[in-house]
Amino acid sequence: MKTTPVRTRFAPSPTGFLHLGGARTALFSWAFARHFGGTFILRVEDTDLERSTPEAVQAILDGMAWLGLAPDEGPFYQMQHMDRYREVVARMLAEGTAYHCYSSPQEVEAMRELARTLGRKPRYDGTWRPEPGKTLPPIPGERKPVVRFRSPREGATSWTDLVKGQISFDNSELDDLVIARPDGTPTYNFCVVVDDWDMRITHVLRGDDHVNNTPRQITILRALGAPVPEYGHVPMILGPDGEKLSKRHGAVSVMEYDRDGYLPEAMVNYLARLGWSHGDDELFSREQLVEWFDPAHLSKSAAQWDPKKLNWVNAHYIKQSDDATLAGLIAPRVVSRGGDPGAADLASVVRLLKDRAETLEQLADGAMLFCGRFDGPAAELASQHLTEPARRALASFAEGAAGIDWTRESISALIKSVLASHGLKMPQLAIPLRVAVAGTTQTPAIDAVLEILGRKNVLARLAAA
Ligand code: GLU
């Protein structure tokens, strides 16, 4: 029985934004930790100074905050651990699990080329690797060495992947990895190893583009006498066309989905189903996800991004959200459309529209009927629909409207009585009403629209039409 408390980490490289694949990895690591009552750690892998930017760090923090994936520990930054990496390099040199290599980059390239021409895997030939009884070449005075890991040559490095099952690499295939550059800076795989060790990570969930790094990391951990975490490599996300998901498929940054009107609950639900399942359940809360999240149901095959399904999930969460919350979410979107969120009771507006909206953007578009500036119907629409018989019916409606309770029920009753007295069918009044008060032939139920617009507005618009 394993008694070590579960500790997972999300370890993004801050070189762009939080993309969908990264967000899903973060979500899985978070849900896994939560499920087992463990700790979720955020570690920013910012050692690539040329590609890492503060904006990208912020984008990751924003994306995680938006999704509600708060780390229990961190964010930690690898750049702040440099002394520790150097200390471990020094220890490995002292213990003989790492060695100085003075081969020049040109020499290493030539070794690789030679291996290629011999039909072998390109690799470092071990010139500077110490072996019992071997005499090393004289040290070239002017050259600064790299530090290489003395990788085991015999046997194999294997692990039981939480997602993919048994994976094994022959150690003869693993090169003696450079762990520190001539200027002493540690390299990528080495920093990951030291941090996973120091942070006592028990489970690493990450994209399967890292499978080839895992045997290198395991062999270094073993050389350090450090515990080896369990690994789970999640297949990538494919676009709807079956190709690797990329910009060409539309938005790939999580925050673009915020901008486009998706709710974080919907995003979390949808992302969780990309590569993980709980029976046939498609809709589940964050709490259910945590309760159900077991690595046994992570899928071995690549998941496909399906914008239609995401919209369906988002529509569900919009429908479920309470009106006041939705009103608060769409108010700024109404403002950015030039509308006035105070022009109507926004909670009533969203109550009317939310059953048919797939995104907050659609909801805001719909709200403009009530919050946008109205200058009367276009001339063409007016001449087509505001005919003499229609105007007579509108006049009766306006007359009656002055003296009723302004509720949907009374408005509906008034419409029916005008229809009866003018011998008209519903569309013969409803469409002119829409054109006159909203400048369009299509709106949600006209009685509800009129109620929200308010008597004053309605009468003014009818008078002006
Ligand atoms: N920093 C790596 C990346 O963003 C992830 C490293 C890891 O999860 O081990 O791809």
Boltz pocket constraint, residues with backbone or C-beta under 6 A from the ligand:
constraints:
  - pocket:
      binder: B
      contacts: [[A, 9], [A, 10], [A, 11], [A, 12], [A, 13], [A, 45], [A, 192], [A, 205], [A, 206], [A, 210]]
      max_distance: 6.0
